[in-house]
């Protein structure tokens, strides 16, 4: 595990990470590149972080084709599960009500809120629509801070690839 000073870096893994990690290579070149980057990050860099997930990740990973879902859930085995607390639900609602996340993306707001409430340093995702989105980032961070939480750095595995 990577340690900065004496503090371990905690990372919340959003569902797209395990989905890209375990999926068959996509025909879409961009998705295929993201899958490759995810596998490389998982193999080479994940040990540098204390990884965490939530029941939301388990629920989403368990959806769809049973065989594929089992692969995703196996990849998540042993990763500590953070509770979606009442505080996270309240913050998630705030990210929708006062922020840029649409109501239809409630789960995305809850991923961010859960990571923030639990003090995660990073939220790693390929969801660039509502989470790792540069256009939304400052507003999401401001809302987290207004609620008393330091927001995680919301990024893709590519941004954490190192040198």
N, C-alpha and C positions, 0 to 999 in steps of 0.2 A: 504494500500500500504506500502510495506517495505521501510524504509528510512535508508540509510547509512549516518550517520552524518545528514546533512540537504538536501541531494540530493536523490531524488527518483530513484530507479533502473528501467530503461526502458528496455523492452524486446520486440523484434520483433518475432512474432509467424509465423513460416513457415507453409506451407499448410499441411505437414504430421501430424502436431499436431492436427488440427481440423479434419483431416481424421481419425486418430486413436481415437479421442475423440468420434466421432459420429457413427463410424462403428459398425456393428454387430460383436460380438466376432468371431475372426478368428479361424479356425481349426489348423493353424500353431501355435505351442506352444510359439515360440519366439515373433511372432507378437501379439498374445493374451496377453502375459506378458507386452509388450510395450503399448498395449491398456489400460490394467489395470493401469499401472504406469501413463499413461497420464491422465486418469480419476481421479486418486487419486491426482495428482499434480494440475489439474484444480480445483478440489473441495477444496483441503487443502492449496494450496500455491499460486495460481495465483493472489489472492488479494494483495499479497506482492509486486507485480510488476505493473508498468504502461505498459499495453500491447499495442502493435501496430501491424498493418498489412500493406500491400500495395495492390494496385489494382491487382498485380500479384497473391496474395493469393486469392482474391475474384474471379479472373478469373479461377484459377485452382480448387477452391472449387466448382465453379458452373458447372464444367464439369461432364459428365457421367450421370448416372441414375438421372432423375429429382427429385424423391422423396428423394434420398440420398443427392443430391446436396442441396436441400432446407434445410435439417437438418444441413448440414455443414454451409450454409450461415446464418441460424438462430443463430447458436452458435457464429458466428462472429459479430452479430449485436451489435452496440454500441462501438466497438473497433475502436479507431482512425486510420485513413488511411493515411499513409505516401506517398507522391508523389514519383514516380520514376523520379527523376530529370535528366537533361542532365549530371550532374556530376556523378550520379549513373550509367548512361548508359556508360559513359567514363570509370569509374572504373571497371564496369562489363566486358567490352571489354578487359581491361588490365589484369583482372584475368584469362581470357581465353588465350589471346595472349602471355602473359609472365608467366603465372602461370600454375597450375596443372589441371585446370578445362577444360574438353574437350568442343569443340564448341557445340556439341549436348546437353550440359547441360547449355546453355545460361541462362535459367531462374534461375538456382541455383546460377550462378554468379551474377545475378541481385538481388536476395534475399540478398546475402552477401553485395553487393555494396550499396543497399538501406539502409540496417541496419547501415553500416559504415558511410555513408554520413549524415545520420540523428542522428548520435551519440548514437546509441543504446548500452546499456551495455551488453545485451545478444541477441543472435539469437538462439531461441529454436526450435529444429528440431529432427526428427528421420531419416533424410537423412544423413546417415553416409558414403555414397559413395562419395559425393562431398562437403558436408558442415561440419558436425561434424566428421571430419576425421583426426585422429592424424597424419597421414602421410603427409597430405596436410597443416595442420594448420599453421606451421611456415612460409611456403611460402606465403600463403594467407594473413597472418598478416603482413608480410614484405611488400608485394605489397600495402596493404592498407596504411601502414605508409609512404611508399615512395610517395604515392599520397597525403599525408597530412591528412589522416584520421586515427583515432584510431579504430582498428577493434573491433567488438563485441566479447564476449566470445561465441563461437559456441559450443552448448552443447545440450544434451537431457534432458527431464524432470527428468529422473532418477538422473542426476548430480545435479539437483536443488531440490531434494527431502527433503533436510534438514536433521536434526538429526533423 
